[in-house]
């Protein structure tokens, strides 16, 4: 799909409304709703035998009605172990440095966090408006998420004729679901280079690509939005094998979600990338958009998500403290550095880190 086709698709999506007939989706049970807190212990063990520094993201993001972080502790043989916070976004991480003579560097971080399903259908009470400062902050471009040029042009075509913010958000969500696809060959969760995706017409990738596309387009038309970076910690209780962790070892279970601020509901959970994941991976795989499992996921993931996932942060362009390297696009994986620079965080075996999650009684 080239640039002109992308824009035509956006305009066509608006004209058609992209309102799928979802009545039959109700026959599949995918109904996350707050029903009590769950507690998970997440342990990250890093043994970077050829690195001198490491940075470990902490699941300490606070979502009043869906995530409450608890204790953070660690053990290790580093000379520097400090809990630090990104000054712009507040992303928390453990910054670790080892002495040159340490032959077997190790750090093990244990974090306990409580989660809960969330759903707009059960949300009650009034929502305080977003402050002017927060609104501006969540409308601002990042290095890989521009809010002008082709991003704005495409988004304006998609939302044309939509009067309310919720209608605009829904149109963007439907467009991403309809026009992108999950590429299993994309390393990790993707990079999220939105401008590249639209200019080339290659609307493929994984969650950090597809949800970033929605966030950038939402911001470009005045809808405050943000990526939320985290990791899956348990299987889906609704039977979706593709939407949960397959075991207690979650080293490669990172997942980025998205939120859009809507008056009346506040930060609203939206995850078109997981709809495309269901299409590709849910047995028997390569499902159509009219499959009942896909219809149910598409209906649910605009306004709800399951509490089998924990959030790290909403940070972009993160400068790792104590590193001389450039800022990284986002902080969702453990990071490490040797004398040559940052090590590929996606190579967990060479980097040598392991992440596990265990559900415990609240």
ABEGO torsion letter per residue (X at the ends): XBAAAAAAAAAAAAAAGGBBBAAAAAABBBBBBBAEBBBBBBBBBBBBAABABBBBBBBABBBAAABBBBBBBBBEABABBBBBBBAAAGBBBBBBBBBAABABBBBBBBBBBBBBBBBAAABBEBBBBBBAAAAAAAABBBAABBABEAAAAAAAAAABGBABAAAAAAAAAAAAAAABBBBAABBEAEAGBAAAAAAAGBABEBAAAAAAAAAAAAAAAGBBBBBBBBBBABBBAAGBAAABBABABAAAABBBBBBBBBBGAEBBBBBAAAAAAAAAABOAEGBBAABAAAAAAAAAABGBBBAABBBABABBGBBBBGBABBBBABBABBBBBBAAEBBBAABAAAAGBBBBBBBBBX
